[in-house]
Amino acid sequence: MSEPLAPPQSLNHVAYPTWSSQATYDFYTGVLNCQFLAAIQLDQVPSTGSPTPFLHTFYGFESGEAIAFFEVEGMERPESDPIPSWVRHLALNVASTEDLHRWIDRLKAAGVETLGVVDHDGTWESLYFFDPNGVRIELTVQHRPLNDLDRAEGLETLRRWNERQSVRA
């Protein structure tokens, strides 16, 4: 019998669409201070073979993880998305509450509208805003690690939610 497989080690990158690689570059390097890591331009999707010209760009976080973007030639920005704008988001850690407040000043100086700081039950404090692509970004300070009690309470909350949903079905 083989040993259980460990979960993935960490996030390498998460990818989103962009409709302007230049605006994305300006925001992530100029506003969020991310390092530009790489750009790949291909005319065919390697995984599917689809003839789709695209530019794939990568921006690095201090941790070594990255956010990436695809600008697909000819792809139009959708007019609306039925999913609420707060659901899909990328939460990024900052070092302290003081840094979080410094980010408010930096973002406002760059003309970026912010929401927060929001206190999430004393565990996180978060600041929210959108990048030029409509990606909601959350800068957050986590005040304590999640523990076994959080897990147990979370499993019970999940059980109650699933029960509630099955009653509605």
KEDO-281679 format. One line per field, with one value per residue: x, y, z of N, C-alpha, C, O, CB in turn; residue number from 1; chain. Coordinates in steps of 0.2 Angstrom, whole numbers. Each point is the difference from the previous one (the first is absolute). Glycine has a CB too. Layout:
BEGIN
n.east: X; ...;
n.north: Y; ...;
n.up: Z; ...;
ca.east: X; ...;
ca.north: Y; ...;
ca.up: Z; ...;
c.east: X; ...;
c.north: Y; ...;
c.up: Z; ...;
o.east: X; ...;
o.north: Y; ...;
o.up: Z; ...;
cb.east: X; ...;
cb.north: Y; ...;
cb.up: Z; ...;
seq: NUM; ...;
mol: A; ...;
//
This chain:
BEGIN
n.east: 4; 8; 4; -16; 5; 8; -14; 8; 13; -11; -12; 10; -10; -14; 0; -9; -4; 11; -12; 17; 13; -1; -10; 9; 13; -7; -5; 14; 11; -9; -7; 9; 16; -4; 16; -8; 2; 0; -7; -3; -2; -8; -6; -5; -9; 16; -15; -6; 12; -8; 8; 0; 11; 3; 9; 3; 2; 6; -5; 12; -10; 13; -3; 10; -16; 0; -13; 1; -8; -4; 3; -10; 7; -15; -2; -13; 4; -12; -9; 2; 10; -16; 14; -7; 12; 1; 3; 13; 10; 15; -1; 14; 4; 0; 11; -14; -15; 13; -3; -15; 4; 10; -12; -9; 12; 1; -15; -1; 13; -8; -14; -2; -17; 8; -14; 8; 3; -13; 4; 0; -6; 13; 5; 3; 3; -7; 6; -12; 9; -6; 16; -4; -8; -13; 13; -12; 17; -6; 13; -2; 8; -2; -2; 4; 8; -16; 1; -5; -11; 0; -4; -12; -7; 2; -8; -12; -1; -1; -13; -8; 3; -5; -14; -3; 1; -10; -12; 1; -2;
n.north: -6; 11; 6; 5; 5; 9; 8; 4; 1; 11; 4; -6; 12; 2; 0; 13; -1; 11; 6; 4; -13; 16; -2; -12; 9; 11; -10; -7; 12; 11; -6; -12; 7; -12; -1; 4; -17; 2; 8; -16; 9; -15; 4; -12; 1; -7; -6; -1; -1; 15; 5; 8; 12; -3; 12; -13; 16; -9; 13; -8; 1; 5; -15; 1; 5; 6; 8; -9; 12; -11; 16; -13; 9; 7; 2; 11; 3; -12; 14; -8; -10; -6; 2; 11; 9; -10; -14; 4; 4; -3; -2; 9; -5; 16; -5; 5; 2; 8; -7; 4; 15; -1; -5; 14; 8; -9; 0; 16; 3; -8; 10; -14; 5; -5; -8; 3; 10; -11; -1; -15; 1; 13; -6; 14; 15; -2; 13; -5; 6; -6; -4; 10; -14; 8; -5; 4; 4; -7; 11; -13; 6; -18; 8; -16; -10; -1; -7; -13; 12; 2; -16; 0; 12; -7; -13; 9; 9; -13; -6; 13; 0; -15; 3; 12; -9; -12; 11; 5; -15;
n.up: 0; -10; 14; 0; -14; 12; -3; -13; 8; -2; -8; -12; 0; 5; -17; 3; -15; -1; -9; 2; -1; 4; 13; 5; 0; 9; 12; 2; 0; 7; 12; 6; -1; -12; -2; -15; 4; -15; -11; -4; -15; -1; -14; 11; 14; 2; 3; -16; -10; 3; -15; 17; -7; 17; 3; 11; 8; 12; 10; 9; 12; 6; -4; -13; -5; -14; 1; -14; -7; -10; -8; -7; -13; 3; 17; -3; 15; 1; -3; 14; 7; 2; 10; 10; -8; 13; -9; -5; 14; -4; 18; -4; 16; 2; 10; 6; 1; -7; -14; 1; 0; -13; -9; 3; -7; -13; -4; 1; -9; -12; 1; 12; 3; 14; 2; 15; 10; -3; 17; -9; 18; 4; -15; -7; 5; -16; -5; -10; -12; -12; -4; -10; 2; 10; 11; 13; 3; 15; 3; 11; 12; 0; 16; -2; -10; -4; 15; -3; 2; -16; -2; 9; -7; -14; 3; 5; -13; -9; 8; -2; -16; -2; 8; -9; -14; 5; 3; -15; -6;
ca.east: -4; 4; -2; -4; 3; -1; -3; 4; 5; -1; -3; 5; -3; -7; -1; -6; 0; 1; -1; 6; 6; 4; -3; 2; 7; 1; -3; 3; 6; 0; -5; 1; 7; 2; 5; -1; 4; 0; -5; 0; -5; -1; -6; -3; 0; 4; -4; -6; 2; -5; 3; -2; 6; -1; 6; -1; 5; 1; 2; 2; -1; 6; 0; 2; -5; -1; -6; 2; -5; -1; -3; -2; -2; -7; -5; -3; -1; -7; -3; -2; 1; -5; 3; 2; 7; 4; 1; 7; 5; 6; 2; 7; 2; 5; 4; -3; -6; 3; 1; -7; -2; 5; -3; -6; 2; 3; -5; -4; 4; 1; -7; -3; -5; 0; -5; 3; 2; -5; 2; -3; 0; 7; 5; 3; -2; 1; -2; -3; 0; 0; 5; -3; -4; -6; 2; 0; 6; -1; 7; -2; 4; -2; 2; 2; -1; -6; 2; -5; -6; -3; -1; -6; -6; -2; -3; -7; -3; -1; -5; -7; -1; -3; -7; -5; -1; -4; -7; -2; 0;
ca.north: 6; 6; 6; 5; 6; 7; 5; 4; 4; 8; 3; 2; 6; 0; 4; 4; 3; 7; 3; 4; -2; 6; 2; -5; 1; 6; -1; -5; 3; 7; 1; -5; -1; -7; -1; -3; -6; -3; 0; -5; 2; -6; 1; -7; -2; -6; -5; -2; 1; 5; 6; 6; 4; 3; 2; -3; 4; -3; 5; -4; 2; -1; -7; -5; -2; 5; 1; 1; 3; -2; 4; -4; 4; 0; -2; 6; 0; -1; 6; -2; -6; 0; -1; 7; 2; -1; -7; -2; 5; -2; 3; 1; 1; 5; -1; 3; 5; 7; -1; 0; 7; 3; -2; 4; 7; -1; -1; 6; 4; -3; 0; -6; 1; -6; -1; -3; -7; -4; -5; -6; -3; 0; -5; 3; 7; -1; 6; -3; 4; -4; 2; 2; -6; -2; -5; 2; -2; 0; 0; -2; -2; -5; 1; -6; -6; -4; -6; -5; 2; 3; -5; -4; 5; 1; -6; 0; 5; -3; -5; 3; 3; -5; -2; 6; 0; -6; 1; 4; -3;
ca.up: 0; -1; 5; -3; -4; 3; -4; -4; 5; 0; -7; -5; -3; -1; -7; -2; -6; 0; -7; -2; 4; 2; 6; 5; 2; 4; 6; 5; 2; 2; 6; 5; 1; -2; -5; -6; -1; -6; -5; -5; -5; -5; -4; 1; 8; 1; 3; -4; -8; -3; -3; 3; 2; 6; 4; 7; 4; 7; 5; 6; 7; 5; 2; -6; -4; -5; -4; -7; -4; -7; -5; -5; -6; -3; 5; 2; 7; 1; 3; 7; 3; 5; 6; 4; -1; 6; 0; -3; 2; 2; 6; 1; 6; 2; 6; 6; -1; -2; -7; -3; 0; -5; -6; -2; -2; -7; -5; -1; -4; -6; -3; 1; 5; 5; 5; 6; 2; 3; 5; -1; 6; 3; -3; -6; -2; -7; -5; -6; -6; -6; -5; -7; -3; 4; 5; 6; 4; 7; 3; 6; 5; 4; 6; 3; -4; 1; 4; 0; 1; -6; -5; 3; -1; -7; -2; 3; -4; -7; 1; 1; -6; -5; 2; -2; -7; -2; 2; -6; -7;
c.east: 4; -2; -5; 3; -1; -4; 5; 4; -2; -4; 6; -2; -8; -1; -7; 0; 1; -2; 4; 6; 4; -3; 1; 7; 0; -3; 5; 7; 0; -4; 2; 7; 2; 5; -3; 4; 1; -6; 1; -5; 0; -6; -4; 0; 3; -4; -5; 2; -5; 4; -2; 6; -1; 7; -1; 5; 0; 3; 1; -1; 6; 1; 3; -6; -2; -7; 1; -7; 0; -3; -1; -2; -7; -5; -3; -2; -8; -4; -2; 1; -5; 2; 1; 7; 4; 2; 7; 5; 7; 2; 7; 2; 5; 2; -4; -6; 3; 1; -6; -2; 4; -2; -6; 3; 3; -5; -4; 4; 0; -7; -4; -5; 1; -6; 3; 4; -6; 3; -4; 1; 6; 5; 3; -2; 1; -2; -1; 1; 1; 6; -3; -4; -6; 1; -1; 6; -2; 7; -2; 5; -3; 3; 2; -1; -7; 3; -5; -7; -4; -2; -7; -7; -1; -3; -8; -4; -2; -5; -7; -2; -3; -7; -5; -1; -4; -7; -3; -1; -6;
c.north: 6; 5; 5; 6; 6; 5; 4; 5; 7; 2; 2; 7; -2; 4; 3; 2; 8; 2; 6; -2; 6; 2; -4; 1; 6; -1; -5; 2; 7; 1; -5; -2; -8; 0; -3; -6; -2; 2; -5; 2; -6; 1; -7; -1; -6; -6; -3; 0; 5; 6; 6; 5; 4; 3; -2; 4; -2; 6; -4; 4; -1; -7; -5; -2; 5; 0; 1; 2; -3; 6; -4; 4; -1; -2; 7; -1; -1; 6; -1; -7; -1; -2; 7; 1; -2; -8; -2; 5; -3; 3; -1; 2; 7; -1; 2; 4; 6; 0; 1; 7; 4; -1; 4; 6; -1; -1; 6; 5; -2; 0; -6; 1; -7; -1; -3; 6; -3; -5; -6; -4; 0; -4; 4; 7; 0; 7; -3; 6; -4; 2; 2; -5; -2; -6; 3; -2; 2; 1; -1; -1; -5; 0; -6; -6; -3; -7; -6; 2; 3; -5; -4; 5; 0; -6; -1; 5; -3; -5; 3; 3; -5; -3; 5; -1; -6; 1; 4; -3; -4;
c.up: 0; 6; -3; -3; 4; -4; -3; 5; 1; -6; -4; -3; -1; -7; -1; -7; 1; -7; -2; 4; 2; 6; 6; 3; 4; 7; 5; 1; 3; 6; 6; 1; -1; -5; -6; -1; -7; -5; -5; -5; -5; -4; 0; 8; 0; 2; -4; -7; -3; -3; 3; 2; 7; 3; 7; 4; 7; 4; 7; 6; 4; 2; -5; -4; -4; -2; -7; -4; -7; -4; -6; -6; -2; 6; 3; 7; 1; 3; 7; 2; 5; 7; 4; 0; 6; 1; -2; 2; 2; 6; 1; 7; 0; 7; 6; -1; -2; -7; -4; -1; -5; -7; -2; -3; -7; -5; -1; -5; -7; -4; 1; 6; 5; 5; 6; 4; 4; 5; -1; 7; 4; -2; -6; 0; -8; -3; -7; -6; -6; -4; -6; -3; 4; 5; 7; 4; 7; 3; 8; 5; 4; 7; 4; -5; 1; 4; 0; 2; -6; -5; 3; -1; -7; -3; 2; -5; -7; 1; 0; -7; -5; 2; -2; -8; -2; 1; -5; -6; -1;
o.east: 5; -6; 0; 6; -5; 0; 6; -2; 0; 0; 5; 3; -2; 3; -5; 6; -1; 1; 0; 0; 3; 3; 1; 1; 4; 3; 1; 3; 4; 2; 1; 1; 5; 1; -3; 6; 6; -5; 6; -6; 5; -4; -5; 5; -2; 1; -2; -4; 1; 5; -5; 3; -6; 5; -6; 6; -5; 5; -4; 0; 4; 6; 2; 1; 3; -4; 5; -5; 6; -6; 5; -4; -2; -6; 3; -1; -4; 3; 0; 1; -1; -3; 3; 4; 6; 4; 4; -1; 0; 1; 3; -2; 4; -3; 1; -1; -4; -2; -1; -3; -2; 0; -1; -3; -1; 0; -2; -3; 1; -1; -5; 2; 0; -4; 4; 1; -4; 4; -6; 5; 2; 6; 6; -6; 6; -4; 3; -1; 1; 2; -6; -4; -4; -4; 4; 1; -3; 4; -5; 6; -6; 6; 3; -4; -2; 5; -5; -5; -6; -5; -4; -5; -6; -4; -4; -6; -5; -5; -4; -6; -5; -4; -5; -6; -3; -4; -6; -4; -1;
o.north: 1; 0; 1; 2; 2; -1; 0; 1; 3; -4; 3; 5; -5; 5; -3; 1; 3; -4; 3; 2; -1; 2; 2; 0; 0; 3; 2; -1; 1; 4; 1; -4; -2; 5; -5; 1; -2; 2; -1; 1; -2; 4; 0; 0; -5; -6; -6; -4; 1; 3; 3; -2; 2; -3; 2; -1; -2; 4; -3; 6; -4; -2; -6; -3; 6; -4; 3; 0; -1; 1; -2; 4; -5; 1; 4; -5; 3; 3; 4; -4; 4; 1; 4; -4; 0; -1; -3; 6; -6; 6; -5; 5; 1; -4; -3; 2; 4; 4; 3; 2; 5; 4; 2; 3; 4; 3; 2; 4; 4; -2; -1; 1; -5; 5; -5; 5; 2; -3; 0; -4; -5; 0; -1; 2; -2; 3; -4; 6; -6; 6; 0; 2; -4; -2; 5; -6; 5; -5; 3; -2; 1; -1; 0; 1; 0; -2; 1; -3; -1; 0; -1; -3; 0; 0; -2; -1; 1; 0; -2; 0; 1; -1; -2; 1; 0; -3; 0; 2; -3;
o.up: 4; 2; -6; 2; 2; -6; 1; 5; 5; -5; 2; 1; 0; 0; 2; -3; 5; -5; -5; 6; 5; 5; 5; 6; 5; 5; 5; 6; 5; 4; 5; 4; 2; -4; 0; 0; -1; 3; -3; 1; -2; 2; -3; 3; -3; -2; 0; -4; -6; 4; -3; 5; 1; -2; 3; -1; 3; -2; 2; 1; -2; 0; 1; -6; 0; 1; -2; 3; -3; 2; -3; 0; -1; -2; 2; 3; -4; 4; 4; -5; 5; 5; -3; 0; 0; 4; 4; -1; 1; 0; -1; 2; -4; 4; 5; -6; -4; -4; -5; -5; -3; -4; -6; -5; -5; -6; -6; -4; -5; -5; -4; 5; -3; 0; 0; -3; 4; -2; 1; 1; 4; 2; -1; 2; -2; 2; -2; 1; 0; 0; -1; -5; -3; 3; 1; 1; 2; -1; 2; -2; 2; 0; 5; -4; 6; -2; -4; -2; -1; -3; -4; -2; -2; -4; -4; -1; -3; -5; -4; -2; -4; -5; -2; -2; -5; -3; -2; -5; -5;
cb.east: -14; 7; 12; -14; 3; 11; -16; -5; 9; 10; -15; 1; 13; -7; 14; -7; -7; 9; -12; -8; -3; 0; -10; -9; 0; -4; -13; -10; 1; 0; -10; -12; -5; -12; 12; -10; -11; 13; -8; 10; -3; 10; 12; -2; -8; 9; 5; -3; 3; -14; 7; -13; 8; -15; 8; -10; 4; -3; -2; 8; -16; -8; -12; 9; -8; 15; -10; 14; -7; 6; -1; 1; 14; 10; 3; -3; 14; 0; -4; -10; 13; -4; 2; -14; -10; -10; -16; -4; -10; 2; -14; 3; -5; -3; 10; 13; -3; 7; 11; 0; -2; 9; 6; -4; 4; 10; 1; -3; 6; 10; 9; 8; -8; 17; -13; -1; 16; -11; 9; -3; -11; -12; -13; 7; -4; 2; 4; -7; 4; -15; 14; 13; 15; -2; 4; -14; 11; -15; 10; -15; 11; -8; -10; 0; 15; -11; 11; 15; 10; 13; 16; 13; 9; 14; 15; 10; 11; 17; 12; 8; 14; 17; 10; 10; 14; 14; 9; 9; 13;
cb.north: -7; -2; -3; -5; -7; -2; 0; -1; -11; 6; 1; -17; 9; -7; -4; 2; -11; 4; -6; 8; -9; 1; 3; -8; -5; 4; 0; -8; -8; -1; 4; 0; 11; -9; 4; 10; -1; -11; 13; -10; 14; -12; 8; -4; 11; 13; 11; 8; -13; -6; -9; -5; 0; -5; 8; -11; 12; -16; 13; -11; 2; 13; 8; -1; -13; 2; 2; -10; 11; -14; 13; -13; 4; -4; -15; 8; 4; -16; -2; 13; -4; -5; -15; 2; 9; 11; 1; -12; 13; -8; 2; -3; -13; 12; 4; -2; -10; -3; -10; -13; -6; -5; -14; -8; 0; -8; -14; -6; -2; -5; 10; -8; 12; -3; 4; -17; 2; 4; 9; 4; -3; 2; -9; -12; 7; -15; 12; -14; 15; -7; -8; 6; 0; 6; -11; 7; -2; -1; 5; -3; 11; -6; 10; 4; -2; 7; 7; -4; 3; 10; 0; -3; 7; 7; -4; -2; 8; 2; -5; 3; 8; -2; -4; 7; 6; -4; 0; 7; 2;
cb.up: 2; -15; 11; 7; -13; 12; 7; -15; -9; 13; 4; -4; -5; 13; -7; 15; -10; 14; 8; -8; -12; -17; -12; -11; -16; -16; -10; -11; -14; -15; -13; -7; 6; 6; 9; -5; 12; 2; 5; 7; 3; 6; -4; -15; 5; 4; 11; 12; 6; 5; -8; -1; -14; 4; -11; -2; -11; -2; -8; -8; 1; 4; 6; 13; 9; -5; 12; -2; 10; 1; 8; 7; -2; -9; 1; -14; 7; -3; -16; 4; -7; -14; -1; 7; -7; 1; -5; -9; 3; -12; 6; -15; 7; -12; -11; 10; 13; 15; 7; 10; 15; 12; 8; 15; 17; 11; 10; 15; 15; 8; -4; -10; -5; 0; -9; -2; -3; -9; 7; -14; -9; 8; 4; -9; 14; -2; 9; 5; 6; 0; 6; 4; -2; -13; -9; -1; -12; 1; -10; -3; -1; -11; -5; 15; -7; -9; 11; 5; 13; 5; 1; 10; 12; 3; 5; 13; 9; 2; 10; 14; 6; 3; 12; 12; 4; 5; 14; 10; 6;
seq: 1; 2; 3; 4; 5; 6; 7; 8; 9; 10; 11; 12; 13; 14; 15; 16; 17; 18; 19; 20; 21; 22; 23; 24; 25; 26; 27; 28; 29; 30; 31; 32; 33; 34; 35; 36; 37; 38; 39; 40; 41; 42; 43; 44; 45; 46; 47; 48; 49; 50; 51; 52; 53; 54; 55; 56; 57; 58; 59; 60; 61; 62; 63; 64; 65; 66; 67; 68; 69; 70; 71; 72; 73; 74; 75; 76; 77; 78; 79; 80; 81; 82; 83; 84; 85; 86; 87; 88; 89; 90; 91; 92; 93; 94; 95; 96; 97; 98; 99; 100; 101; 102; 103; 104; 105; 106; 107; 108; 109; 110; 111; 112; 113; 114; 115; 116; 117; 118; 119; 120; 121; 122; 123; 124; 125; 126; 127; 128; 129; 130; 131; 132; 133; 134; 135; 136; 137; 138; 139; 140; 141; 142; 143; 144; 145; 146; 147; 148; 149; 150; 151; 152; 153; 154; 155; 156; 157; 158; 159; 160; 161; 162; 163; 164; 165; 166; 167; 168; 169;
mol: A; A; A; A; A; A; A; A; A; A; A; A; A; A; A; A; A; A; A; A; A; A; A; A; A; A; A; A; A; A; A; A; A; A; A; A; A; A; A; A; A; A; A; A; A; A; A; A; A; A; A; A; A; A; A; A; A; A; A; A; A; A; A; A; A; A; A; A; A; A; A; A; A; A; A; A; A; A; A; A; A; A; A; A; A; A; A; A; A; A; A; A; A; A; A; A; A; A; A; A; A; A; A; A; A; A; A; A; A; A; A; A; A; A; A; A; A; A; A; A; A; A; A; A; A; A; A; A; A; A; A; A; A; A; A; A; A; A; A; A; A; A; A; A; A; A; A; A; A; A; A; A; A; A; A; A; A; A; A; A; A; A; A; A; A; A; A; A; A;
//
